[in-house]
Amino acid sequence: MPKAVLYTLGCRLNQAETALIANNLKNVGFEIAGEGQSADLTVINTCTVTEQADSKCRQVVRQSIRKNPHTFVAVVGCYAQMAANQIAQIEGVDLIVGNEHKMRLADFLDHLQKRDKPTIIHTPKISREAFTVDSIGLSDTHTRANLKIQDGCSFICSFCIIAKARGPARSRVFEDILSEARTLVAQGYKEIVLTGVNIGTYQYQDYRFLDVLQALDKFDGLERMRISSIEPTTVTREIIDFMAASAKICAHLHIPLQSGDDGLLQSMRRKHTADDYRQIIEYAARTIKDIGIGTDIMVGYPGEGQDQFVRTKTLVADLPVAYFHVFSYSDRKGTSAYQMKPKVDARIKKERSRIMTEMGKRKKTAFYNQFLGQTMAVLFEEKHNGYWEGFTSNYMRVSVPSAMDLNNQLREVHLQSLEGQKIIGALL
């Protein structure tokens, strides 16, 4: 039986797709090996969100070839979509597959015969059609299963290349979503994470994102359903109200802001104003008990002066946001922001990133501290140094000492103390 090893770079959607590709390979006779092991086939599912991501992709490809020079190397995904000719210059790459065809990778392997020059399977224009997935996500190492419901984006923010890399927004056939979900629940997964590029825009026939939530909420055996990153203009009050009423949907939303300045938001071609964002966050916090809200903040976007930065800092300081990811703007060829001026000095970007990151740590600590002394359910995933770790519904990381096997168990935990970015608790 040939072995395949798969590497995932980038977002949760890439993780979901790698899991699907792994199961397709298993179905045609491959044994799936762990990262770092020798294998007959190496698949690298790539990211192209920044130039640094591109560089990391090239690095991982070269490292894989050095460690295992005889492996058949397939580079797939977003970077393969945007820079196939650049990847083709790396000696040892055999196959490059863009986003339109990567889920059919098994069809292009040609008995794993190494090649003098890589075969490129690439379609510049990506389909707008609704799609189905021919497999289920094989994920041997996680208790949360990623369920892809949507792909692509039609919002086209000025700083983002993903609309080009993944194409226009398109949605998965409704019944196909339910079919995979049934299989995942039957396999024992207790939590399903809904993933996509812009999941709140889901639309298949008369079905919308709320219909997906309502259908999955009725599944027997499904303990939890988690919504991955979702755009603020797509989080309706109706969705929030349904989350509050559901016993299965996790009390957790990750809603990107990027900037708290309306002028910058308009330049970014974001669909919301700062006040729009404030209203939806405050409504979610009022409506959903114990909700954990995360966001994304960008610093150093072209034209961001001190006043604009302070508006962002003030907005997130005042809002009930539990944590945020901070990104420094970097120029990306192919985006409209690439030509924009004035650029922000690298030292200023670094300092603003430090300020926001430190604020984020303080916000997270304050959020976690609210729950010390309480009892909450934790879904355990992995063990480190005698401690089992998992997450609460509102996305707090919890660690408990235990000699028992807690993998994939949902257990009540008394939350006792804070240690860094996680809570130490005791099983009940």
QUITA-V209329 format. One record per pair of residues at least 4 apart in sequence whose C-alpha atoms are under 6 Angstrom apart, sorted by the first residue. I is the first residue (numbers start at 1). J is the second residue. D is the distance in Angstrom with one decimal. If there is no record, write none. Layout:
((I:J:D) (I:J:D))
This chain:
((1:30:6.0) (2:30:5.2) (2:40:6.0) (3:30:5.4) (3:31:4.7) (3:32:5.8) (3:39:4.9) (3:40:5.3) (4:32:5.0) (4:33:5.8) (4:39:5.3) (4:40:6.0) (4:41:4.6) (4:42:5.8) (5:32:5.9) (5:33:5.0) (5:35:6.0) (5:42:5.0) (6:42:5.9) (6:43:4.7) (6:44:5.9) (7:44:4.8) (8:45:5.0) (9:46:5.2) (9:47:5.6) (10:47:5.1) (13:195:5.6) (13:196:5.6) (16:146:5.0) (19:137:4.5) (19:138:4.7) (19:139:5.7) (20:136:5.7) (20:137:4.2) (20:138:6.0) (23:138:5.1) (25:30:5.4) (26:30:4.6) (40:71:4.9) (41:71:5.4) (41:72:4.7) (42:73:4.9) (43:74:4.9) (43:75:6.0) (44:75:4.9) (45:76:4.9) (45:77:5.3) (46:77:5.1) (46:78:5.7) (46:79:5.4) (47:78:5.2) (47:79:5.4) (48:53:5.4) (48:54:5.3) (48:78:5.7) (48:79:4.8) (65:69:4.8) (72:112:5.7) (72:114:6.0) (73:93:5.1) (73:94:5.3) (74:95:4.6) (74:96:5.8) (75:96:4.9) (76:80:5.3) (76:96:5.8) (76:97:4.7) (76:98:5.8) (77:98:5.4) (77:99:5.0) (78:165:5.3) (79:83:5.7) (80:84:4.9) (80:98:5.2) (81:98:4.2) (81:99:5.9) (81:165:6.0) (93:118:5.8) (94:115:5.5) (94:118:4.1) (95:118:4.9) (95:119:4.8) (96:120:4.8) (97:102:5.5) (97:121:4.7) (97:122:5.9) (98:102:5.9) (98:122:4.9) (100:126:5.9) (126:167:5.3) (128:170:5.6) (130:170:5.6) (130:171:5.1) (130:172:5.4) (131:172:4.7) (131:173:5.9) (132:172:5.6) (132:173:5.8) (136:180:5.8) (143:189:5.8) (143:381:5.8) (143:408:5.3) (144:191:4.8) (144:192:5.6) (145:192:4.9) (146:192:5.9) (146:193:4.7) (147:193:5.8) (147:194:5.0) (147:195:5.8) (148:195:4.8) (148:196:5.7) (149:172:5.2) (149:196:6.0) (150:170:6.0) (150:171:4.4) (150:172:5.6) (150:196:4.6) (150:199:5.8) (151:169:5.8) (151:170:5.5) (151:196:5.2) (151:197:5.3) (152:166:4.9) (152:167:5.0) (152:168:4.8) (152:169:4.1) (152:197:5.6) (153:163:5.2) (153:168:4.9) (153:169:4.2) (153:198:5.9) (154:168:5.0) (154:169:5.3) (156:163:5.8) (157:268:5.6) (157:269:5.0) (158:268:4.9) (158:269:5.9) (158:335:5.8) (158:336:5.1) (158:337:5.2) (159:335:5.7) (159:337:5.3) (162:166:5.7) (163:167:5.1) (171:202:5.6) (171:203:6.0) (184:189:5.8) (185:189:5.2) (185:222:6.0) (190:222:5.5) (190:223:5.1) (191:224:4.5) (191:225:5.5) (192:225:4.9) (193:225:5.9) (193:226:4.6) (193:227:5.8) (194:227:5.3) (194:228:5.9) (195:228:5.7) (200:209:5.8) (200:230:5.9) (200:234:5.0) (202:208:5.5) (202:209:5.1) (203:207:5.6) (203:208:4.7) (207:211:5.7) (213:217:5.9) (223:248:5.9) (224:248:4.6) (224:249:5.8) (225:248:5.8) (225:249:4.7) (225:250:5.9) (226:249:5.9) (226:250:5.2) (229:254:4.8) (229:255:5.9) (230:255:5.3) (231:255:5.7) (232:255:5.7) (237:241:6.0) (243:249:5.8) (244:288:4.8) (250:393:4.8) (251:291:4.6) (251:393:5.6) (251:394:4.7) (252:291:5.4) (252:292:4.8) (252:293:5.8) (252:394:4.8) (253:293:5.0) (254:293:5.7) (254:294:4.4) (254:295:5.4) (255:295:5.0) (256:295:4.5) (256:296:4.5) (257:296:5.7) (258:296:5.6) (258:297:4.2) (258:298:4.8) (259:312:5.4) (260:274:5.2) (260:311:5.4) (260:312:3.8) (261:308:5.5) (261:311:5.8) (262:273:5.6) (264:268:6.0) (265:270:5.3) (272:276:5.8) (284:288:5.8) (291:394:5.5) (292:322:5.7) (292:394:4.7) (293:321:5.1) (293:322:5.3) (294:321:5.8) (294:322:5.8) (294:323:4.9) (294:324:5.2) (295:324:4.7) (296:324:5.5) (296:325:4.8) (296:326:6.0) (297:326:4.9) (298:326:5.9) (298:327:4.8) (298:328:5.6) (299:328:5.0) (299:329:6.0) (300:304:5.9) (300:328:5.9) (300:329:5.3) (300:344:5.4) (300:349:5.0) (301:329:5.3) (302:341:5.5) (302:342:5.5) (302:343:4.7) (302:344:6.0) (303:342:5.3) (304:308:5.6) (310:314:5.9) (322:363:5.6) (322:364:5.0) (322:367:5.7) (323:360:5.4) (323:364:5.1) (324:360:5.7) (331:338:5.2) (332:338:5.7) (333:338:5.9) (353:357:5.9) (372:415:5.1) (372:416:5.5) (373:415:5.4) (373:416:5.6) (374:414:5.9) (374:415:5.7) (375:413:5.4) (375:414:4.4) (376:412:5.5) (376:413:5.5) (377:392:5.9) (377:411:5.3) (377:412:4.4) (378:390:5.9) (378:391:5.3) (378:392:4.6) (378:410:5.4) (378:411:5.4) (379:390:5.2) (379:391:5.6) (379:409:5.7) (379:410:4.3) (380:389:5.5) (380:390:4.0) (380:406:6.0) (380:407:5.5) (380:408:5.4) (380:409:5.7) (381:390:5.2) (381:407:5.3) (381:408:5.8) (382:388:5.7) (382:389:5.6) (383:387:5.5) (383:388:4.3) (386:401:5.9) (387:399:5.9) (387:400:5.2) (387:401:4.3) (388:399:5.5) (388:400:5.4) (389:398:5.6) (389:399:4.4) (390:397:5.8) (390:398:5.5) (391:395:5.4) (391:396:5.4) (391:397:4.7) (391:398:5.9) (392:396:5.3) (397:422:5.0) (398:422:5.6) (398:423:4.7) (398:424:5.9) (399:424:5.0) (400:424:5.8) (400:425:5.1) (400:426:5.6) (412:428:5.8) (413:426:5.5) (413:427:4.6) (413:428:5.6) (414:425:5.3) (414:426:5.2) (415:425:4.4) (416:424:5.8) (416:425:5.0) (417:423:5.7) (417:424:5.2) (418:423:4.6) (419:423:6.0))
